[in-house]
Amino acid sequence: MDLLSEMPAGVDISVYFDNFFTTLKLLDRLTAEGIRASGTIRSDRLADCSLPPADQLKKKPRGTYDYRKDVASGIITLE
């Protein structure tokens, strides 16, 4: 968040990061501040997200995916 505070006001910002930094709490905070963000997330950081287990999805045909959207924050998680 400190790095983003250096950005000039009124600039359209999109942030992308890897699974080391991504958490739902961070995505929620960035969304609340009007900053678009995207990143991969570790399965153990999906505390309240009800996505099916990865091994269940592997048994389905190639290209199959599942997602959940938090209506309050607008955050979409995709598996």
N, C-alpha and C positions, 0 to 999 in steps of 0.2 A: 504494500500500500504506500510505503514511503516513496518508491520510485514513481508511482502514478501521481503523487502530489506535485511532482515537478512539471507535469504537463500543463500547458497553458489552458485557461478556462475556455469553454466553448468549442473545443476541438473534439471531433468525432473519433473515439478511441475504440479499437478492438484489440483484445489481449488473448494470446494463445500460449498455453503452457503444457508441460508434460505431467505425468502422474506423480512426480515427486512433490509438486506444489498444489495440485488440484484437490479441493475439498468442496463439499456442498455449501458449507458455511462461507467460504471465500466467494464462490459463484453468486450466492445470495447477496452478499455485501456489495460486490461489484455491480450487480444488476440494480440494486437499490440506488447506487450512485450514478446510474446511467451509462455504465461502461459495459460494452458487450464483451463476453469472455467465452472461451472454448478451450477444452483440454481433455486429455484422457484421465481417467480416475481409477484408482485401485478399488477392487471389490470390497475390501474391508472398510472403506470410507463411505459406503452407501448405507449408512445406519438405518434410516427409515424408508428406504426405497425398496419396493417389493418386486424387483426384477427376478425372474426365475434363475436358478443356478446355471452357470456357464456350461456344465456338462450336459444339462438338459437341452440347451440350444445347439450343442455340437451334434446331437443325434438328428436334427432336422436338416432339410435340404440346404445346400449352399445358397447364400444370399438371404437366408431367413434372419430376421431381426425382431427385437421387441423393444418397446420404449415406455416410459412413464413421464408424465408432465405434472409438475407441481403448479396448481392453478394460482396459488397465492403469489409465488415468485416468478412464475413463467419458466422455470428451469426444466429442461428436458434431459433425461438420462436415457441413453441408447445402448443396447447390448446387441 
